[in-house]
């Protein structure tokens, strides 16, 4: 029997559509609560865009935990570094960006690429110096990675200063498109597109490529994969670097979303990230994606309907999901 026939003969688990139905239900239930169709469209697009940005930031964290079993509470330092690198790159290329048009987009994408490269390089050093000695020791991982984030924030203050730095959107990304009476911001569309691309690439890499197969096999039985001649250690280091680079990319996107940068930007969003990965299921990329979209929608809907409740809406969402599914929307079976 050839591999194709063998794959066809193996039973396939049915895809769980219930979390997707929950996402659709949240959007539909918001329609009568909001009342105005145009306002609902505006809030929904804004919420989905926020969710895509949060997913990009959280994807690196869930990737590292899901494939390496590492609780990296220092993830925020890569977010902050990416955001500050964006201020330096966009400030240094201000003359080129001032020409407007596509030049402004080139500067934004250049800032994203530089932020990913620098955050990935820091991730490599972070893994070797801080994370490697505490593999398999979750309590020590929490303590030492939090310490690493605190030290990293202080180094960022030394380089860029302790004050908040403005990071305005380029002219080409300002404003909104009008669809009827609904306003859809240009930057949110770009952020949604980037988030969708990141999700597709991650899902395809983990499910359809040899590297993804080796990483997943290494998580299940490391000794067996190493006995076949593969260097699992290098693959895991590559996963950590990729997760750090994604955090750097997410830091740029979040900073442009906030239009300001501070040394605490990573720590401020850390709680939100852990809410997302707990909702989605620890280590699940698809769960992280759905969880991020739910969090983004909930934050925007409650911010409009009940601003005082908005601060606690995501915690309430997490509690509700865990009461329904204690292991998250898409639990990883080997956890």
N, C-alpha and C positions, 0 to 999 in steps of 0.2 A: 504494500500500500504506500503510495507516494505521499509527501507531506500535505498536498492539497486535499487528497481523499481523507487523510487522517484528520485534518482540521475540520472537514465537513462532517465526519463521523462523530466527533466529540460533541457532547451536549453543550448547548450554550445557555448561560443564565439569562433570564428575561430582564430587560432593562427596566429599572424602577422609574416610572414616570411621575410618581407622587410628589417629589420635590419640585418638579417643573409645574405641576398642577398648583402647588402652593404658591409659586411665584406668580402664575397667572391669576390666581384667586386674589392675591394681595392687590394687584393692579386693578382688577375688576371691582373689588369691594370699595376701592377708593373713588370710583366714579360717582356714585350717589352721595358720598360724604363730601366731596369737593363741590359738586353741583355744576360747575362750568366745564364744558368739554375742552375749551381752549386752555384753561388753567390746568386741567388734568394732563393734557398733552405736554405742556411746558414742564410741569413737575415730574412727570414720568420720564421724559428724556433727560432731565437734569439728574434724577435719581439713578437711572441706568448708567449715565456717564460717570457719576460718582462711584458707582459700583465697579465699573471697569477699571477706574484708577486704583481703587482699593484692592481689586483683584491683582493687578500688576505688582503692587507692593507686597501683598500677602502671599503671592504665588511662590516667591523665593523662600519664604518662611515655611510654608507647607511642604515644599519640595524637599528642603533640608530635613524636616522632621519625618516626612513620610518615607524617604529613601535612606536616611542616615540615622534616624532615631536620635536626633540631636535637638534639644530644646534650646534654641538660640535666642535668649532674651536680649542679646546685643544687636539684634537686627536693625534697631533704630539708628545706629551709627552709620550704617550704609545708606539709609534713607537720607540722613542729614548731609552726609558727604556728597551724595548725588545732587542734592538741592544746592549746596554751596558751590559745587563745580559748575552748575548751570549759571550762577550769578557771575562767576569769573569768565566763563566762555562767552556768555551773551554780552557782558560788559566789555570784554576785549574786542568783540566783533561788532560793537555798536555802530561803527561807521558803515560797515557793510550792510547791517540790518536796516540802517536809516534810509537806504535806497528803496525800501518797501517791496511789495510784491513777493515773488518767490524767494528773493534773497532773505527775507525774514524767516521763512520756513526752513531754509538751509541752515540758518543760525540755530534755530530751535532743535533741529535734528542733529546738528553737530554737538550741541550741548548734551543731548541725550546719549550720543555715542561716547563722548568723553566721560560722562558721568558713569556709564556702564563699565568702561575700561578701568577707571580709577577705583570704583567700588569693587569690581572683580579682583583687582590686584590686592586691595586691602583684605578682601575675603580670603584670598590665598594665604596671606600672612596671619590673619586671624585664626584660620583653621590650624595652621602649623604650630603657632605659639600658644594659643588659648584653648582651642577646642580639642585638639588631638590628645592631650594628657587625660581628658575626662570622658572619653568615649565610654558609653554604657553606664555612666554615673549621673543620673538626671539631676539630683540635688546639687551636686557640684557644678554641673553645666549651668544651672540657673544662676548660681552665685557668681561664678567666674565670668559668664558672658554679660551679666548685668554690670559687673565691675569694669569689663572691657568697654561697655557702652559709656559709662561715666567718664572713664579716662579719654575715650575718643571725643566726647563732647567738649572736654576741657582743651584738648588739642585743637579742635575746630575753633574755639574761642580765641586761642592764641594766634591762629593764622588769619581768621576773618573778623575777629573782634566779637564782643559779647552782645552787640546791639542787633536789633532786627534789621534786615536788608530787604528793600523793596525789589520785587521781580515782576515788573509789569508785562502784560502780554504784548507781543508785536501787533502793529496796526492791523495786519491781515487776519489775526485771530480775534480781534475785538468785535463787539457787536453781535447781532443775531440775524438769522433768517426768519422771515415771517411766513408761517403756513396758516392762512386764515387769520385768526386772532391769536394763534399760539406763537410764542417766540422761542426759537431753538438757537442757543448760543453756538457760535462757530467753534470755539475751543472744545466744547463738550463733544461735538461730533468727531473732532480729531482724536480726543482722548478715548472715545468709544471704539474708534477704528483700531487704534494701537492696542487697546485691551483685548479686542477680539482676535487680532493677529497673534498676540502673545498666547492666548488660550489655545488657539488652533495649533500653533507650533508645538507647545508643550504636550498637548494631548496626542498629537501625531507622533512626536518623538518617543514618548513613553510607550505608546501602544503599537507602533508600526516599524520601528527601527531596531537594528541590532544593538545599538548602544542602550536604548530603553529596555530591551529584553535582558541584556547583561546586568543592568542596574537592578531591575526587579528581581532577577534570579539571585544576584548577590545579596539582596536584602533577605531573601528566603533561606538561602544556604550558601554562605560565603565560602566555606571550605571547599565545597564541591566545585564552585565556579573557578576558584583559584587552582584547583587540581587540574583543570582543563587548560591552564596556561594563561588565564586572564588576570590582569593586575587590578583587582577590585579597589585597592587603596587609591590608585590614580583616578579611577572612575568616580569614587566618592569625593575626592578633592575637587574634581571637575564639577560635580553637582553643587558643592558648596560655593565655588566660584560663580557658577551660573546663578545660583540663588542670590548671591550678593550683588551681582550685576543687575538682576531684575529689581532688587531693592533700590539700586542707584537710579535706574530708569523711573521707577515709581516715585522716587524722591523728586525728580525733575517735574514729573506730571503733577504731583501734589503741590509743589511750590508754585507752579504756574496757576493751579486751581485756586490756591490761597492768595497768590500774587505777593507773597512775602516769605522770607526765610529767617529762621532763628535756629540757634544751636539745639534747642529742645524740640525741633519739629519731628524728629524720629521718635523720641520718647512720648510725645503727645499722641501720636497715631498708633503706638504699640498696643495699647489696650484695645483699640478698634480692630487691629489685626488678629489678636487672639480671640476676640469675639467671633470674627469671621471664620477662622479655622475650626473653632469649637462647634459652631453651627453646622459647618459643612462636613465635619468628621475629620479627626486628626489625621493628616497625611493624605487626604483625598483632594486631588486637583479639581475634579468636577464639582465636588462638594464646596470647595473654596470659591469656585466661580459662582455657583448659585447663591451661596451664603453672602458673597460680596454684593451681588445684585439686590438681594433682599434687604441688606443693611442700607444700601444707598437709597432704595425706594422708601423704606420706612423712615429714614432721616428726613427726606424731603416732604413726604406726606404729613408726618406729624409736625414738622417745622412750620407748615402752612396752617394745619388745622388746630394744633394745640402747641404753641411754641414752648410752653413750660414743660410739656411732656417729652419734647424732642431729645433732651439730654439723657433720658432714661429709656427711650424707645428701643434702642438696640439691645440693652440688657434684658428688657421685657421680651423682645423677640427671641433672644437666646434661651431664656427660661422656658418660653412656650415650645420652642423646637425640641429642647431636651426633655420636656415632659412627654412630648410625642415620640421622639426617638432619642433615647439617652446617649447613643453613640454618634449622633449627628445625622445629617441628611443622607450622606453616602459613606457609611463607616468602612474603614479598611479592615478586612477580615482578620489580618494577622496581628492586630493591635489588641 
